[in-house]
Amino acid sequence: MTAELAVALLGVVTLLGGLFSVGTVALEQVRVTDAARVGARAVARGEPATTVAALSERAAGRPVTVAVGADGDLVRVTVTGRVRLALPGAPSLEVTGTASVPAEQTAVTR
């Protein structure tokens, strides 16, 4: 009975590690997407690239790569981060979030 218990326990631990990894990747996907939205709003307001990167990184809560691009009247910000999986020896995954907003043409002054 000891061998069966060991195999069953290994299976349960592997399953829990896999579930935890899926949850971690999903959470990081939400974070980078939110960070891209923050960055896109900053770009649309006319913030410099260093400020956009700093705001996006702060929103992501970890070091990320921020790319800013324009497509006609849209400003697109892409934030990319890496996620380490919970299973030993598992590779890290790359998650990417993108957000687009219309570029503001003029600033409102009072």
Z-matrix of the N, CA and C atoms (Angstrom, degrees):
N
C 1 1.451
C 2 1.524 1 111.52
N 3 1.292 2 119.28 1 -21.35
C 4 1.454 3 122.44 2 -178.45
C 5 1.529 4 111.13 3 -67.53
N 6 1.328 5 118.80 4 -41.86
C 7 1.462 6 121.89 5 179.83
C 8 1.527 7 110.69 6 -65.23
N 9 1.324 8 117.07 7 -41.32
C 10 1.464 9 120.18 8 178.99
C 11 1.523 10 110.89 9 -64.62
N 12 1.307 11 116.87 10 -40.43
C 13 1.462 12 121.09 11 179.19
C 14 1.528 13 110.35 12 -64.80
N 15 1.324 14 117.22 13 -40.65
C 16 1.458 15 121.26 14 179.63
C 17 1.525 16 110.88 15 -64.41
N 18 1.318 17 117.13 16 -43.05
C 19 1.466 18 120.92 17 178.74
C 20 1.525 19 110.21 18 -65.80
N 21 1.319 20 117.37 19 -43.29
C 22 1.464 21 121.07 20 179.04
C 23 1.525 22 110.88 21 -63.52
N 24 1.320 23 117.10 22 -41.79
C 25 1.462 24 121.18 23 179.73
C 26 1.530 25 110.48 24 -64.82
N 27 1.321 26 116.76 25 -41.00
C 28 1.461 27 120.81 26 177.22
C 29 1.529 28 110.41 27 -61.57
N 30 1.309 29 116.79 28 -41.77
C 31 1.462 30 120.75 29 178.23
C 32 1.522 31 111.99 30 -63.35
N 33 1.318 32 117.13 31 -42.26
C 34 1.467 33 121.26 32 179.82
C 35 1.527 34 110.31 33 -65.56
N 36 1.324 35 117.31 34 -43.61
C 37 1.464 36 120.97 35 179.63
C 38 1.527 37 110.57 36 -64.21
N 39 1.314 38 117.77 37 -41.40
C 40 1.458 39 121.18 38 178.37
C 41 1.528 40 110.88 39 -64.81
N 42 1.311 41 117.42 40 -42.29
C 43 1.462 42 121.38 41 177.99
C 44 1.523 43 110.98 42 -62.48
N 45 1.325 44 117.70 43 -45.30
C 46 1.462 45 120.86 44 179.01
C 47 1.526 46 111.50 45 -64.67
N 48 1.331 47 117.02 46 -39.20
C 49 1.458 48 120.11 47 176.58
C 50 1.514 49 111.77 48 -63.40
N 51 1.334 50 116.78 49 -39.95
C 52 1.456 51 120.69 50 177.10
C 53 1.517 52 112.41 51 -64.77
N 54 1.318 53 116.84 52 -43.07
C 55 1.465 54 120.92 53 178.29
C 56 1.525 55 111.19 54 -64.30
N 57 1.320 56 116.08 55 -41.28
C 58 1.458 57 120.24 56 178.56
C 59 1.534 58 110.19 57 -64.51
N 60 1.325 59 117.05 58 -38.97
C 61 1.469 60 121.01 59 178.64
C 62 1.525 61 111.14 60 -64.08
N 63 1.315 62 117.25 61 -42.61
C 64 1.466 63 120.74 62 178.54
C 65 1.529 64 109.95 63 -62.20
N 66 1.315 65 116.86 64 -42.98
C 67 1.463 66 120.58 65 177.73
C 68 1.519 67 112.41 66 -62.98
N 69 1.319 68 116.42 67 -40.08
C 70 1.463 69 121.04 68 179.35
C 71 1.521 70 111.17 69 -64.73
N 72 1.321 71 117.21 70 -43.27
C 73 1.465 72 121.11 71 178.83
C 74 1.528 73 110.28 72 -64.65
N 75 1.315 74 117.81 73 -42.21
C 76 1.467 75 121.18 74 179.50
C 77 1.525 76 110.96 75 -62.87
N 78 1.320 77 117.01 76 -43.06
C 79 1.462 78 121.33 77 179.24
C 80 1.527 79 110.58 78 -63.98
N 81 1.314 80 117.81 79 -42.47
C 82 1.460 81 120.88 80 179.25
C 83 1.524 82 110.98 81 -66.54
N 84 1.330 83 117.51 82 -34.75
C 85 1.470 84 120.63 83 176.58
C 86 1.524 85 110.39 84 -61.73
N 87 1.311 86 117.20 85 -42.39
C 88 1.463 87 120.93 86 177.77
C 89 1.523 88 110.06 87 -64.41
N 90 1.320 89 117.39 88 -41.47
C 91 1.468 90 120.99 89 -179.28
C 92 1.522 91 112.01 90 -62.82
N 93 1.335 92 117.78 91 -46.53
C 94 1.471 93 118.67 92 -178.13
C 95 1.526 94 111.14 93 -70.02
N 96 1.322 95 118.15 94 -31.72
C 97 1.462 96 120.49 95 176.27
C 98 1.527 97 110.44 96 -67.04
N 99 1.332 98 117.14 97 -43.18
C 100 1.466 99 120.34 98 176.00
C 101 1.528 100 111.05 99 -63.52
N 102 1.318 101 116.47 100 -39.62
C 103 1.467 102 120.18 101 178.63
C 104 1.527 103 110.46 102 -64.51
N 105 1.322 104 117.86 103 -37.53
C 106 1.463 105 121.24 104 176.90
C 107 1.527 106 110.62 105 -64.76
N 108 1.320 107 117.13 106 -38.45
C 109 1.470 108 120.36 107 177.81
C 110 1.520 109 111.23 108 -64.38
N 111 1.324 110 116.19 109 -43.04
C 112 1.466 111 120.49 110 177.83
C 113 1.526 112 109.69 111 -60.94
N 114 1.318 113 116.71 112 -45.97
C 115 1.459 114 120.68 113 179.33
C 116 1.519 115 112.72 114 -63.70
N 117 1.319 116 117.30 115 -40.34
C 118 1.467 117 120.92 116 -179.93
C 119 1.525 118 110.83 117 -64.00
N 120 1.320 119 116.82 118 -40.61
C 121 1.468 120 119.11 119 177.42
C 122 1.522 121 111.12 120 -64.22
N 123 1.329 122 116.42 121 -39.39
C 124 1.468 123 120.32 122 179.20
C 125 1.526 124 111.06 123 -65.53
N 126 1.325 125 117.48 124 -41.87
C 127 1.471 126 120.98 125 178.41
C 128 1.523 127 110.23 126 -63.75
N 129 1.308 128 116.93 127 -42.30
C 130 1.461 129 121.01 128 -179.29
C 131 1.531 130 111.37 129 -63.23
N 132 1.329 131 116.14 130 -29.04
C 133 1.465 132 120.28 131 177.39
C 134 1.522 133 112.04 132 -80.48
N 135 1.325 134 116.99 133 -9.46
C 136 1.458 135 119.97 134 178.62
C 137 1.512 136 114.60 135 94.88
N 138 1.319 137 117.79 136 17.83
C 139 1.467 138 121.27 137 178.91
C 140 1.525 139 109.86 138 -68.96
N 141 1.340 140 117.83 139 148.57
C 142 1.465 141 120.15 140 176.89
C 143 1.525 142 111.92 141 -68.96
N 144 1.330 143 115.67 142 161.44
C 145 1.469 144 121.25 143 -175.39
C 146 1.520 145 112.64 144 -59.73
N 147 1.322 146 117.87 145 -35.58
C 148 1.475 147 119.87 146 179.72
C 149 1.520 148 111.01 147 -65.91
N 150 1.310 149 116.66 148 -38.21
C 151 1.470 150 120.53 149 178.06
C 152 1.518 151 110.47 150 -68.65
N 153 1.332 152 116.81 151 -40.77
C 154 1.466 153 121.29 152 178.35
C 155 1.524 154 109.95 153 -59.96
N 156 1.334 155 116.65 154 -46.18
C 157 1.464 156 120.58 155 179.67
C 158 1.522 157 111.38 156 -63.66
N 159 1.321 158 116.85 157 -41.90
C 160 1.469 159 120.22 158 -179.91
C 161 1.529 160 111.42 159 -65.62
N 162 1.317 161 117.06 160 -42.81
C 163 1.469 162 120.34 161 178.87
C 164 1.528 163 111.06 162 -65.03
N 165 1.325 164 116.33 163 -41.90
C 166 1.461 165 120.14 164 179.90
C 167 1.527 166 111.01 165 -65.26
N 168 1.320 167 116.41 166 -42.89
C 169 1.463 168 119.72 167 179.89
C 170 1.525 169 111.10 168 -65.17
N 171 1.327 170 116.98 169 -39.88
C 172 1.465 171 120.46 170 177.74
C 173 1.532 172 110.41 171 -64.00
N 174 1.329 173 116.75 172 -39.88
C 175 1.471 174 120.15 173 179.39
C 176 1.519 175 111.47 174 -67.94
N 177 1.334 176 117.13 175 -34.40
C 178 1.468 177 120.79 176 -179.98
C 179 1.529 178 111.51 177 -74.71
N 180 1.317 179 116.76 178 -27.93
C 181 1.451 180 119.59 179 178.89
C 182 1.518 181 113.96 180 81.74
N 183 1.309 182 117.53 181 9.78
C 184 1.467 183 122.34 182 179.46
C 185 1.518 184 108.11 183 -162.73
N 186 1.336 185 118.09 184 166.15
C 187 1.469 186 119.68 185 177.94
C 188 1.537 187 111.48 186 -62.82
N 189 1.309 188 115.64 187 131.34
C 190 1.454 189 122.12 188 179.77
C 191 1.526 190 108.93 189 -138.13
N 192 1.318 191 115.83 190 166.76
C 193 1.453 192 122.25 191 174.30
C 194 1.523 193 108.08 192 -103.02
N 195 1.320 194 116.60 193 130.90
C 196 1.465 195 121.29 194 -177.14
C 197 1.525 196 108.69 195 -118.40
N 198 1.330 197 116.12 196 127.85
C 199 1.466 198 122.15 197 176.50
C 200 1.519 199 108.49 198 -122.56
N 201 1.329 200 116.14 199 133.06
C 202 1.460 201 122.09 200 -178.84
C 203 1.523 202 108.19 201 -116.57
N 204 1.319 203 115.96 202 133.57
C 205 1.457 204 120.74 203 178.14
C 206 1.509 205 111.08 204 -144.30
N 207 1.311 206 115.80 205 160.84
C 208 1.456 207 121.21 206 178.70
C 209 1.514 208 108.73 207 -119.56
N 210 1.326 209 115.48 208 142.84
C 211 1.454 210 122.20 209 177.95
C 212 1.522 211 107.57 210 -137.40
N 213 1.311 212 116.42 211 88.36
C 214 1.458 213 120.12 212 -176.23
C 215 1.513 214 110.07 213 69.39
N 216 1.327 215 116.44 214 -122.19
C 217 1.459 216 121.52 215 179.85
C 218 1.527 217 112.32 216 -91.47
N 219 1.332 218 117.73 217 7.97
C 220 1.457 219 121.32 218 179.77
C 221 1.520 220 110.61 219 -107.02
N 222 1.306 221 114.62 220 144.53
C 223 1.459 222 121.61 221 172.53
C 224 1.523 223 106.26 222 -109.21
N 225 1.325 224 116.23 223 128.05
C 226 1.464 225 120.84 224 -176.87
C 227 1.529 226 108.80 225 -117.31
N 228 1.332 227 115.30 226 129.09
C 229 1.458 228 121.59 227 176.13
C 230 1.524 229 107.79 228 -118.42
N 231 1.331 230 115.54 229 129.57
C 232 1.456 231 121.59 230 178.40
C 233 1.517 232 108.25 231 -118.07
N 234 1.318 233 115.84 232 126.53
C 235 1.464 234 122.12 233 179.55
C 236 1.530 235 107.65 234 -115.67
N 237 1.329 236 115.49 235 129.04
C 238 1.456 237 121.64 236 -178.08
C 239 1.520 238 109.47 237 -123.47
N 240 1.322 239 116.22 238 132.50
C 241 1.464 240 121.66 239 177.11
C 242 1.517 241 110.30 240 -134.89
N 243 1.317 242 116.17 241 165.99
C 244 1.466 243 121.99 242 179.22
C 245 1.523 244 108.65 243 -112.86
N 246 1.330 245 115.38 244 143.25
C 247 1.458 246 122.60 245 179.96
C 248 1.522 247 108.52 246 -122.20
N 249 1.315 248 116.64 247 127.79
C 250 1.465 249 120.84 248 173.52
C 251 1.521 250 107.81 249 -90.29
N 252 1.305 251 115.84 250 129.95
C 253 1.455 252 120.58 251 -179.41
C 254 1.520 253 110.52 252 -79.07
N 255 1.326 254 115.72 253 156.93
C 256 1.460 255 121.75 254 -174.39
C 257 1.526 256 113.30 255 -75.22
N 258 1.306 257 117.35 256 -20.53
C 259 1.465 258 119.88 257 -177.10
C 260 1.527 259 110.64 258 -78.39
N 261 1.325 260 118.15 259 137.47
C 262 1.463 261 120.03 260 179.08
C 263 1.530 262 111.14 261 -62.97
N 264 1.321 263 115.68 262 135.60
C 265 1.452 264 120.69 263 179.10
C 266 1.514 265 114.70 264 79.14
N 267 1.319 266 117.56 265 -0.80
C 268 1.466 267 120.52 266 -179.77
C 269 1.527 268 109.43 267 -77.86
N 270 1.315 269 117.30 268 147.06
C 271 1.471 270 119.88 269 179.99
C 272 1.524 271 110.73 270 -73.66
N 273 1.316 272 115.27 271 163.15
C 274 1.458 273 118.57 272 172.71
C 275 1.529 274 107.84 273 -87.37
N 276 1.305 275 115.49 274 152.83
C 277 1.460 276 121.28 275 -178.71
C 278 1.516 277 110.22 276 -113.42
N 279 1.312 278 116.18 277 152.62
C 280 1.455 279 121.75 278 176.66
C 281 1.523 280 108.60 279 -102.53
N 282 1.329 281 115.96 280 129.82
C 283 1.462 282 121.07 281 176.59
C 284 1.520 283 108.12 282 -118.77
N 285 1.324 284 115.21 283 143.63
C 286 1.457 285 120.85 284 -175.74
C 287 1.515 286 110.11 285 -132.47
N 288 1.317 287 115.29 286 136.39
C 289 1.461 288 121.83 287 174.69
C 290 1.516 289 109.21 288 -124.37
N 291 1.314 290 116.85 289 139.58
C 292 1.464 291 121.94 290 -178.97
C 293 1.513 292 109.37 291 -129.80
N 294 1.325 293 115.18 292 141.27
C 295 1.460 294 120.71 293 175.94
C 296 1.517 295 108.80 294 -138.97
N 297 1.313 296 115.92 295 143.87
C 298 1.466 297 122.00 296 178.28
C 299 1.518 298 108.78 297 -128.60
N 300 1.321 299 115.08 298 140.95
C 301 1.464 300 121.39 299 176.32
C 302 1.518 301 108.34 300 -140.16
N 303 1.325 302 117.25 301 154.52
C 304 1.469 303 118.99 302 174.81
C 305 1.525 304 109.71 303 -67.69
N 306 1.304 305 116.82 304 138.08
C 307 1.460 306 121.16 305 176.02
C 308 1.527 307 108.07 306 -73.98
N 309 1.308 308 116.40 307 134.80
C 310 1.469 309 119.83 308 178.82
C 311 1.518 310 108.51 309 -76.89
N 312 1.313 311 115.40 310 134.52
C 313 1.471 312 120.01 311 -176.09
C 314 1.520 313 112.36 312 -82.14
N 315 1.325 314 116.76 313 -42.30
C 316 1.456 315 119.81 314 -178.19
C 317 1.514 316 109.04 315 -135.55
N 318 1.311 317 115.49 316 152.10
C 319 1.450 318 120.43 317 177.40
C 320 1.526 319 108.69 318 -87.58
N 321 1.287 320 117.28 319 142.87
C 322 1.465 321 122.41 320 178.37
C 323 1.527 322 107.53 321 -86.01
N 324 1.308 323 116.86 322 124.97
C 325 1.470 324 120.92 323 178.19
C 326 1.513 325 108.80 324 -117.90
N 327 1.311 326 114.37 325 150.72
C 328 1.471 327 119.58 326 179.22
C 329 1.493 328 110.26 327 -116.24
